[in-house]
Amino acid sequence: MTRRALVAVALALGLSACGGIVGAGNAGNVETADNGQVEGELVISNWPGYVDPGKDNSLAQFTDRTGVEIEYIEDINSNTAFFGKVQPLLDQGESGDRSIMVVTDWMAKQMYDLGYLQEVEHKDLPTVFENIRPGIVSSELDPDRKFSIPWQSGMTGIWVDTEEAPDITSINDLFDPKYKGRVTMLDEMRDTVPLVMKADGVDPADATTEDWMAAVEKIQGAVDDGQIRRFTGNDYTEDITSGNSVASIGWSGDGYLISNDNAEWRMPDEGCMLWTDNMVIPVGAPNTPAALEYMNYVYEPEVQAPITAYINYVTPVDGVKEIFLKEGDKGLASDPLIFPDEEFTKDCTAQVNPPVESAEDITGAFEDVVSG
């Protein structure tokens, strides 16, 4: 399914392209995840490299503790592409055997509004709500955490090959002709377009239809000129590794996926975009008790610490920094990509949706740019 087709599907089902309800949505037709006996098999869809590796990693330890075998699938490269794959299943009340999917907050809200997600009871997730970081107990898109449990948070900025492009510090530097054909941008509209707006002095939180369209047109011009090599999901890391690109709009914790000693994530001069990826339980999930058990499990600080140490994203679990300090790992405990303070993110903006009245046009225009 093409991205333009996804927009059409969303609109046809009564959902605006920005993720808000236009029609009936799922009102009055919400399932709640059942918390029964924990057994069987748990199938999880996640992004690449988003859990600690090794034969004795957190997944294996969960199996040892509970007897639940985990099939862990790294099949999410971008939100839109993954949704295109699973939407026909979800529309029929099926999940492809998955009991947990990990998607970014705006996509979680879109899936919920379409009736594709089950709600969770807080009483079934005592460890989660005992240890969740205070700043993410609630979210704008899911104020009561009815359907989304944070997996990790992160920042969208610039990955730079410091040897090939040492002077890149701004999103506007990606448009410098000397880097023609060696720049990639994300196919995630809510990352790429707002970052371009920020670089031109526009606050995405207050951006008008004209602001969004101007940024899309600027990106289109860079495509036409051959400035942008391609649009990517998580696979931008392959271009930085191979040297095909010297700079990419990318996510803060992906250093473990990049085999390039010169690669460095940089906070853009104009600030980053902030987001959270969430564990969600889809309709048709065959093993919700195991899914709930796993959510509680990864919110134990002792379980979360090795996950955080490997993936270097912003942990959702309180108590992880204290474990790092106790173990003498002051580098991790002071890493701003894991524990950013207000000063580090002072110019950053939470991901935003385009104006509701023009969401279809803006989304369509961006997807036209991405698809060529």
N, C-alpha and C positions, 0 to 999 in steps of 0.2 A: 504494500500500500504506500503510495507516495505521500509526502508531507502535506501537499495541497489537499489530497484526498482525506487526510486525517482532520484537517480543518473543516472540510465539508461534513464529515461524519459527526464531529462534535456539534456543529451548528444544527445539523439535521436532528440530533437527539436533544436539542433544546439547551445546549451549553454554549456560551460565548467562547471565542477562541482564547480569551484571557483566563478562563477557568471559573467564571462566575455563572450562577444559575440564571437562565433565561426562561426556561419552561418549567415543567414539573419536577425535573431532577429525580431524586430518589426519595422524596418526601413520603413518609408512611410506609416505606418498603425497605427498611434497614435491618439487616441481619446482625446478630451479636455473636462474636466468636465464643464457641463453647469451650469451657474449661473442664475437661473430663480426665480420664486416665492417660498418663503420659507414656506412650509406647509407639512402636511402629517405625515409620520412616518420615523424615522431614526434608522437603525439597525447598531450597532457598535460591532465588535469583538475585544476583548482586553485580556490582561493577567490578572490573578487573583489579586485582591486587588490593582488595578492600578488607582483608582479614589477615591475621598473622599466619605465616606459612609453617610447613614442617609436619612430620608425622605425629608429633605430640602437641599440635597446636590447640587452640581453643575449641575448634570443631571436634577434634578427636577426644578431648577431655569431656566435652558435653556427652558424647556417645558413651564414654566410660562411666560417667555419672548416672545417666538415665537409661541406657540401653537403646536409645533412639539413634538409628543410623541416619546420617545426613548426606543427601545428594546436594552438593554445593555447585551451582552453575554460574559461571562468570559470563553472562550473556547480555549484559546491559552496557552498551557503548554510548548511547544518548537516550534521553527520556522519550523523545518523539519516535525514534526508531523502535525502541522496545515496546512502546504503546501500540505502534502499528502492528507488531507481531502478536501481542496478546489480546488486543481489543476484540477481534472476532470470537475468541474463546470466552472472554469475560461477558460479552454480549449474550452468550448462550448459557451463562451461569456456570462456566467452567474456568479452571485456572491453569490447565496444563500440568496438573499434579502439584503445582507450587502452593506452599502454605505461607511463605513470606516472600515479598518482593521489596526491593529497596529503591525508592524513587525520590526525586527532589520535591520539596514541599508544594510547589505550584502544581506539579503533576499529581501528587497525592490528592490535592483538593479537587482537581479535575476528575480523577477517577472516582472519588467519593460522590461528587455531584451527579455523576452518571450512574450511580448505584452499583459500582464495581468493587466496593470495599466493604468489609464488615467492621462494625464498631467493636471496641474493646472495653471491658469493665475494669475500672481502676482497682477494684478489690482483687482482681485476678493478676494484677501486676504490682504486688507490694514492693518488690525490690527495685523496680523501675522508679516508682514515685518516692521511694525513700532516698535514692541516690542521684536522681536526675539533677543536673545543674539548675540552679534557681532561674537563670536567665532564659531557659528554654522550657520551663514547666508549661508555659502557654505559648501559642504562636498566633499570629494574626489570622492565618488560614484555618487553624484548628485550635481555637481558644481553650477548649476543655480537653484536648488530646483524646478525642473520641475515636480517631481512626489512624493516627500517625504517631509512632514512637521514634524519636531521633536515633539514627544510627551514628552519624558523624556530621559535623558542620565544617564549613570551609570558606575559602576566599577565592575569587576569580581575579587573576591578574595576568602577568606576563612571564612566561618561561623564556629565558634568554640564553643563548650560547655566548658566554662572556668573552670568549676568544674571538669569535666572528662578529659579534655585535655588542661591544662593551658599552656603547653610548645609549642604548635603548633603555629609557626609563619611563616614557610616556606612551599611552596608546597612540598618540599622534605620530610617534616615531615609527610605528608599523607601516605608515603610509610614505615613508621616505623612499624615493626611487632607488637609492643605492641597495636596498634590500628586495628589489623587485623579484618576484617569483620564489622568495624564500621566507614567506610569512604565512602562517595559517591562523584561521579564526574558528571559533566554536560554532556549531550549527544550533546551539542553544540560544534562541533569540533573547532571552531574559538576561543572559550574560553579555553577549557581544554588542547588541545595539545600545543598551544603557552605558556600557563602558565608552563607546564612541561618543555618546552624548556628553558624558562627564568630561571627556577630553576637550570638548568644545564649549565647556562652561555651562552646560545645561544640567540641572538637578533632575535625575530621572523620576524622583518622587513627585515633581511638579510638571513633568514634561507634557506638552500638548501633542495632538496628532501631528501638527507640522514639525515639531521637534523630532518625533519618532521617524517620520518619513524622510526628513533631511538626513538623519543618520543612516537610514537604509540606502538612500541615494548616494551618500558618500562611500559606503561599502560597495555599492554597485559600480561606482566609478573605478574603485581599486581592482575590482574583478575584471572590468573591461580593459584596464591598462596592464593586466597581467601581474599586478602587485601581489595579489593573494594567490598562493599556491593551491590551496583547497580549503574547504570547510570540513571540520572533523568532529567526532565525539571524543571519547577517551583515547582514541588512536593517534591524537596529535603527538603523544609521547614517542611514537615510532619515528616520526619525522625529525624530532629533536635528537633522538638517538642516532639516526643514520646520517644526520647532517643535511638532509634535504631542506630543512628549515632552520633559520637562525633565531627565530622568535615566533612564539605562539601564544595566543590567548589561552590560558590554561588554569588548572586548579592547583591550589597551594600545596597539597600533600602528595603530589604524584612523583616526587623524586625517586621513589623506589622502583618506578616503572621506566625510568630514563637511564640508559647506560651511556652517559656522556659526562665525563668528569667536569666539563666546563658549564654544565647546565645549572642555572640558578633561577629560582622563582623570585620575581621582583614585585613589590607593591608599586603599582602605577603612581606617578606623581599626583594624579587626580584622585587616587583612592580606588578601592576594589569594590567588587560586588560580594555580598554576604548571602549564604544559603545554608540549608540543612537538608541532608538526605535522610529519609525516614523508612523504618520498617512498617509495612502495611500487610494486612491479611486480606487477600482477595476473596470475592465470592467463589464458591466452589472449592475452597481450600479443603483438602482431604484430612488434614491433621491439625486442627486449631489448638488442641491441648499442648501438643509439642511446640507449636509456634509461640504460644504464650510462655511456656517454660523457657524457651530459648531467649525470649526478650528479657525475662527476669535474670537469666544466667549471665548475659553479656553486660548487665548493669551492676554486677558485683565488681567493685573496684579491682580486686585481685585478678579477675578474668579480663577486665577491660585494659589493664595496664600493658600487657604484652601486645594487645591489638594496637593500642595507641603508639607504643614504642616502634612498631613496624610501619604503620601507615602514615603517621605524622599529620593527621588531621585534628581538628578541634574536638576533643573528647566530650561526649555528653554527660559523662559520669563524674560526680564529685568524688574526691578522695584519691584520684589517680596521681595528681601532683605530689601528694604526701607520700605515696608509695615510691615514686621516683627519688624524692629527697631521702627517704629512709634507706633506699638502696644505693645512695651516693651518686645517682645519675643527675647531676645538676644541669647538664646540658639539655636534657629532655625537659626538665622541670622549668627551665627558663626559655624554652623555644617559643618564639612568638607565633609560630604557625600552629602550635598545639594549645598554647595558653596566651592568646593575644590580649593585650590590655587596651584600655580605651584610647590611649595615645596612639598605639599602633594602627588602630582601625578608625581614627577620628574622621577621616575623609571618605570612609566606605559607606555604601548604600545597600540596604536589603533589596533583594530581587523584587522587581515591580512588574505589574502587568501593563500593557498598553491601555489607553483610554477605551472604555467599554464601547462607546459609540463607533469607534473606528478599528476595533480589535481585528475584525475579519480582514479589512483592507491592509492593515499593517502586517499581520501575520502572513497573509498571502504574498505581499510584496517582498518580505524577507525570505520566504521559502522559494520564491522565484529567483532571488539572488543566489541562494544556496544551491539550488538544483541546476542553475545555469539556463 
